Amino acid sequence: MTDTAGIPIAEALEANLRELVQVGQLKSGHFLVVGTSTSEILGHRIGTSGTLDVAKPIYETTQRIAAEFGLFVGYQCCEHLNRAIVVEAATLARYPQLEPVSVIPVPKAGGSMASYAYRHFAEPVVVETVEAHAGIDIGSTLIGMHLRRVAVPARPPVRHIGQAYVTMAYTRPKLIGGVRAVYTEEAAKTLYQQAAPDADC
């Protein structure tokens, strides 16, 4: 399978995931959510022509990159399952706030990507919601509901996988405070060292 520029799906996805890890400064233990419309990758309307053949290279590539960087991965189900997320049972130990639900994704109710992940995870669990540190959306599956606040768009180096448009985002902590607030450790150290007697704290 190749994208519109002739780049194989696995190669295009790997380039995008590595960019997301870099710009999002993802670290071991962070959570990555993946939304994929295999129909859109094939150039069809989302939810109409899903295929496990397309899900396979997406899953294998994502799992390989996740293992390399120590990331936890969740695969988004389609809207028939309210966009629930398929994860490994081990993820629940790392994120105990996740709430399992009782359902088994299949291609026509859950989507090809989620059902493929469910069948290939060592111990799959479906959860209702996650708050991921970053995500990649292949085919406009709307992963935003599963990202932590605040989401920051990341430009994918490969804009299409197959016929599907790709969007990515990572998240950062909220910036709080007013005009005097400081957001970098370097600036904080400088101000601390220059602290005046009239400091208000």
C-alpha positions in Angstrom: 0.0 0.0 0.0 1.3 3.5 -0.9 0.1 7.0 -0.5 -0.6 9.6 -3.2 3.1 10.5 -3.4 4.1 6.8 -3.8 5.3 6.5 -0.3 4.4 3.2 1.4 1.9 3.5 4.2 4.3 2.1 6.8 7.1 4.5 5.7 4.8 7.5 5.7 3.4 6.7 9.1 6.9 6.1 10.6 8.0 9.5 9.4 5.0 11.2 10.9 5.3 9.3 14.2 9.0 10.1 14.6 8.2 13.8 14.0 5.4 13.7 16.6 7.7 12.1 19.2 10.3 14.8 18.5 8.2 18.0 18.4 6.0 16.8 21.2 8.9 15.7 23.4 7.2 12.4 24.1 8.9 10.3 26.8 8.6 6.8 28.0 5.3 6.3 29.7 3.4 8.8 27.6 0.2 7.9 25.9 -0.4 8.1 22.2 -3.8 7.8 20.7 -4.2 6.7 17.0 -7.3 7.3 15.0 -7.5 5.7 11.6 -10.0 5.4 8.8 -8.9 2.6 6.5 -11.7 3.6 4.2 -10.3 7.1 3.8 -6.8 5.7 3.2 -8.3 3.8 0.3 -10.0 7.0 -1.0 -13.5 6.1 0.1 -15.9 7.8 2.5 -15.1 7.1 6.1 -16.9 4.1 7.5 -17.8 2.6 4.1 -14.9 0.4 2.9 -12.7 -0.5 5.9 -10.1 -3.3 5.5 -7.8 -5.2 7.8 -5.2 -5.2 5.1 -4.7 -1.5 5.6 -4.9 -1.8 9.4 -2.0 -4.2 9.5 0.8 -1.9 8.5 -0.6 0.9 10.6 -0.6 -1.3 13.7 2.8 -2.9 13.1 4.5 0.4 12.5 2.8 2.2 15.4 3.6 -0.7 17.8 7.3 -0.7 16.7 7.8 3.0 17.2 5.9 2.9 20.5 8.1 0.1 21.7 11.2 2.0 20.7 10.2 5.1 22.8 8.3 3.3 25.6 4.9 4.8 24.7 1.5 3.4 25.6 -0.8 3.2 22.6 -4.6 3.3 22.2 -6.5 2.8 19.0 -9.8 4.7 18.5 -12.9 2.8 17.6 -15.4 4.2 15.1 -18.5 6.2 16.2 -20.6 3.0 16.5 -18.7 2.4 19.7 -18.7 6.0 20.7 -15.0 6.3 19.7 -13.9 4.2 22.7 -10.2 3.2 22.8 -8.6 -0.2 22.6 -5.6 -0.6 24.9 -3.4 -3.3 26.4 -4.4 -4.4 29.9 -0.9 -3.2 31.0 -2.0 0.3 30.2 -4.6 0.2 33.0 -1.8 -0.3 35.6 -0.1 2.8 34.3 -3.3 4.8 34.0 -5.7 3.4 36.7 -8.2 6.2 36.0 -9.2 4.5 32.7 -12.6 2.8 32.8 -13.0 -0.5 30.9 -16.3 -1.1 29.0 -17.7 -4.4 27.9 -17.5 -4.6 24.1 -15.5 -6.3 21.4 -14.7 -4.2 18.3 -15.4 -5.8 14.9 -14.9 -4.3 11.5 -18.5 -3.2 11.1 -19.0 -2.0 14.7 -15.7 -0.6 15.9 -13.8 -0.3 12.7 -11.1 -2.3 11.0 -8.2 -0.5 12.9 -9.6 -1.0 16.3 -10.7 -4.6 15.7 -7.3 -5.4 14.3 -5.6 -4.0 17.4 -8.0 -5.9 19.6 -7.1 -9.2 17.9 -3.3 -8.5 18.0 -2.8 -7.0 21.5 -1.6 -9.5 24.1 -4.5 -8.7 26.5 -6.8 -6.1 24.9 -9.2 -3.9 26.9 -11.6 -1.3 25.6 -11.9 1.9 27.6 -14.3 4.8 27.3 -12.0 7.8 27.4 -8.3 8.6 27.7 -6.3 11.8 28.0 -3.5 11.2 25.7 -0.2 13.2 25.5 -0.3 13.1 21.7 -2.2 11.7 18.8 -2.3 11.1 15.1 -5.4 11.2 13.1 -5.5 9.5 9.7 -8.6 10.3 7.8 -10.3 12.9 10.1 -11.6 10.4 12.7 -11.7 13.2 15.3 -9.3 12.2 18.1 -9.5 15.5 19.9 -11.9 14.2 22.5 -9.1 11.9 23.7 -6.3 14.5 24.0 -5.2 16.2 27.2 -5.5 20.0 27.4 -3.9 21.9 25.9 -3.5 20.4 22.3 -0.8 21.9 20.0 -1.0 21.1 16.3 2.0 19.4 14.8 2.7 19.5 11.1 3.1 16.0 9.6 6.1 15.6 7.2 3.8 13.4 5.1 0.5 15.1 4.7 -1.4 12.1 3.3 -1.3 8.4 4.1 -2.9 6.7 1.1 -5.8 9.1 0.2 -6.3 10.1 3.8 -5.3 13.5 5.2 -3.2 13.3 8.3 -3.4 15.6 11.3 -1.3 15.3 14.5 -1.1 17.1 17.9 0.8 16.9 21.1 -0.3 18.4 24.4 1.3 20.7 27.0 0.4 21.8 30.5 -1.8 24.9 30.8 0.1 28.2 31.1 -1.3 29.9 34.2 -0.8 33.2 35.8 -0.7 36.8 34.6 1.9 39.2 33.1 4.5 38.3 35.8 4.2 34.5 35.3 7.3 32.6 34.2 7.3 29.5 32.1 10.9 28.4 31.6 13.3 27.1 34.3 16.1 29.3 33.0 14.1 32.5 33.4 12.9 31.3 36.9 16.5 30.8 38.1 17.5 34.2 36.9 14.6 35.9 38.6 15.2 33.9 41.8 18.8 35.0 41.9 17.8 38.6 41.3 15.0 38.5 43.9 14.6 41.9 45.5 13.7 42.6 49.2 10.2 43.8 48.1 9.3 40.5 46.5 5.6 39.7 47.4 6.1 36.0 48.2 
